[in-house]
Amino acid sequence: MKDLCADLLAEYDALAGLCATLTPEQWRRKTQFFGWTPWDEIAHLCYFDETGLLAATDGEAFAEDTRKLMAEQEGGKEISQIARERFGHLDGEQLLARWSERYHDLVDALAKLDPKARLPWYGPTMSARSFATARMMETWAHGQDVFDIVPARRPLDGRLRHIAHLGATTFGWTFVNRDLPVPPVAPFISLTAPGGDTWTWNAPSDTDYVRGSAEDFCLVVTQRRNVRDTGLEYAGAGAEAWLPLAQCFAGPPADPPAPGVRAIRY
């Protein structure tokens, strides 16, 4: 758990480091993610890192906070509006300072837990390990939105494997979440890691596969790129049905950007 939390902290710090360089104009610039600004992206992460800290340390307080959130959403408010109302008094620099404090507290709390400890969340409980991995994935995904508008090439290393693993193991979820039949065979996934190693999942196959860079794969499963705008190679019924819809995050079905909309190559 400590190694995973070290990777989670590194992911947080990488995005925070980029945000520390943003100008006031860049903080307000709209990204390709529903028109959110970098301020909105960090406010979103900060909101759920704060509630995540409650989940890891005070289940009753988390349950009460969740009731308030559900009431606001039932009243017609979207989570982006709720986050803006909570942090709207902060400018980018102040928001970054608050987020940094919260995510450090969250990582410290998670590092003390047994990896199999169950944490309450929005829906089924999650193991501490899965929770930390999910926070890393969300930070990486929203971070990509910010890197794209700077624009800047984000540094990559072995911690990307956590996100790739989440993407590979949510193959079935993509279909279940859309009330679609799950293909009987999950494709063989073979990815080139940032350091040149090869990461694989599922049974080897020459007919049903996904091949390419781990970065491209993670961009697809987090829906930051359309698969047609990446260098991924894929074949077979399972891969062809999955990649245009792939979704490694929880929540209702979401669609990736249309081809060409976020065709950014570094």
WOJOPE-V200871 format. One record per backbone hydrogen bond with DSSP energy under -0.5 kcal/mol. CO is the residue of the C=O (numbers start at 1). NH is the residue of the N-H. E is the energy in kcal/mol with one decimal. If there is no record, write none. Layout:
co=(CO & CO)
nh=(NH & NH)
e=(E & E)
//
This chain:
co=(1 & 2 & 3 & 4 & 5 & 6 & 7 & 8 & 9 & 10 & 11 & 12 & 13 & 14 & 15 & 16 & 18 & 19 & 23 & 24 & 25 & 26 & 26 & 27 & 29 & 31 & 32 & 33 & 36 & 37 & 38 & 39 & 40 & 41 & 42 & 43 & 44 & 45 & 46 & 47 & 48 & 49 & 50 & 51 & 52 & 53 & 54 & 54 & 58 & 59 & 60 & 61 & 62 & 63 & 64 & 65 & 66 & 67 & 68 & 69 & 70 & 71 & 72 & 73 & 78 & 79 & 80 & 81 & 82 & 83 & 84 & 87 & 91 & 92 & 93 & 94 & 95 & 96 & 97 & 98 & 99 & 100 & 101 & 102 & 103 & 104 & 105 & 106 & 107 & 108 & 109 & 110 & 114 & 115 & 117 & 119 & 121 & 123 & 126 & 127 & 128 & 129 & 130 & 131 & 132 & 133 & 134 & 135 & 136 & 137 & 138 & 139 & 140 & 141 & 142 & 143 & 144 & 145 & 146 & 146 & 147 & 147 & 152 & 157 & 158 & 159 & 159 & 160 & 161 & 162 & 163 & 164 & 165 & 166 & 167 & 168 & 170 & 171 & 172 & 172 & 173 & 175 & 175 & 176 & 188 & 188 & 189 & 190 & 191 & 191 & 192 & 193 & 197 & 199 & 201 & 208 & 209 & 210 & 211 & 212 & 213 & 214 & 215 & 216 & 217 & 218 & 219 & 219 & 220 & 221 & 226 & 227 & 233 & 235 & 236 & 237 & 238 & 239 & 242 & 242 & 258 & 258 & 260 & 262 & 263)
nh=(5 & 6 & 7 & 8 & 9 & 10 & 11 & 12 & 13 & 14 & 15 & 16 & 17 & 18 & 19 & 20 & 21 & 22 & 27 & 28 & 28 & 29 & 38 & 39 & 38 & 35 & 34 & 36 & 31 & 41 & 42 & 43 & 44 & 45 & 46 & 47 & 48 & 49 & 50 & 51 & 52 & 53 & 54 & 55 & 56 & 57 & 57 & 58 & 62 & 63 & 64 & 65 & 66 & 67 & 68 & 69 & 70 & 71 & 72 & 73 & 74 & 75 & 77 & 76 & 82 & 83 & 84 & 85 & 86 & 87 & 88 & 90 & 95 & 96 & 97 & 98 & 99 & 100 & 101 & 102 & 103 & 104 & 105 & 106 & 107 & 108 & 109 & 110 & 111 & 112 & 112 & 113 & 117 & 129 & 128 & 126 & 123 & 121 & 119 & 131 & 132 & 133 & 134 & 135 & 136 & 137 & 138 & 139 & 140 & 141 & 142 & 143 & 144 & 145 & 146 & 147 & 148 & 149 & 149 & 150 & 151 & 152 & 154 & 160 & 161 & 162 & 163 & 164 & 165 & 166 & 167 & 168 & 169 & 170 & 170 & 171 & 174 & 175 & 175 & 176 & 177 & 178 & 180 & 179 & 190 & 210 & 201 & 212 & 193 & 199 & 214 & 196 & 193 & 191 & 189 & 188 & 235 & 190 & 233 & 192 & 217 & 218 & 219 & 220 & 221 & 222 & 224 & 225 & 223 & 248 & 229 & 230 & 211 & 209 & 240 & 241 & 242 & 243 & 245 & 246 & 261 & 262 & 263 & 264 & 265)
e=(-2.6 & -2.0 & -1.9 & -2.4 & -2.7 & -2.0 & -2.1 & -2.4 & -2.9 & -2.0 & -1.7 & -2.7 & -2.6 & -1.5 & -2.6 & -1.8 & -1.8 & -1.3 & -2.2 & -0.9 & -0.6 & -0.9 & -0.6 & -1.6 & -0.7 & -0.6 & -1.2 & -2.6 & -3.5 & -2.4 & -2.5 & -2.6 & -2.5 & -2.1 & -3.0 & -2.6 & -1.9 & -2.0 & -2.3 & -2.1 & -1.8 & -1.9 & -1.5 & -2.3 & -1.9 & -1.2 & -0.5 & -3.5 & -2.2 & -2.3 & -2.1 & -2.4 & -2.6 & -1.9 & -1.8 & -2.3 & -2.8 & -2.0 & -2.0 & -2.4 & -2.6 & -1.2 & -2.1 & -1.6 & -2.1 & -2.5 & -2.0 & -2.2 & -1.8 & -2.4 & -1.5 & -2.4 & -3.0 & -2.5 & -1.8 & -2.2 & -2.9 & -2.5 & -1.9 & -2.2 & -3.1 & -1.8 & -1.9 & -2.6 & -2.5 & -2.3 & -2.2 & -2.7 & -2.3 & -0.7 & -0.8 & -1.7 & -2.2 & -2.2 & -1.7 & -2.6 & -1.6 & -0.5 & -3.5 & -2.7 & -2.4 & -2.2 & -2.5 & -2.2 & -1.9 & -2.5 & -2.5 & -2.2 & -2.6 & -2.7 & -2.6 & -2.1 & -1.7 & -1.0 & -1.2 & -2.7 & -2.2 & -1.0 & -0.6 & -1.1 & -0.7 & -2.2 & -0.6 & -2.0 & -1.9 & -1.3 & -0.6 & -2.4 & -2.9 & -1.8 & -2.4 & -2.6 & -2.4 & -0.7 & -0.6 & -0.9 & -1.7 & -0.7 & -0.8 & -2.5 & -3.0 & -1.0 & -2.8 & -1.6 & -0.5 & -2.7 & -1.8 & -1.4 & -0.7 & -2.9 & -2.5 & -2.0 & -3.2 & -3.1 & -2.4 & -2.4 & -1.9 & -2.8 & -3.1 & -2.5 & -2.1 & -2.6 & -2.4 & -1.8 & -2.6 & -1.6 & -3.0 & -1.4 & -1.5 & -2.4 & -2.5 & -1.5 & -3.2 & -1.6 & -2.6 & -1.8 & -1.8 & -2.3 & -2.1 & -1.4 & -2.0 & -0.6 & -0.8 & -2.3 & -0.5)
//
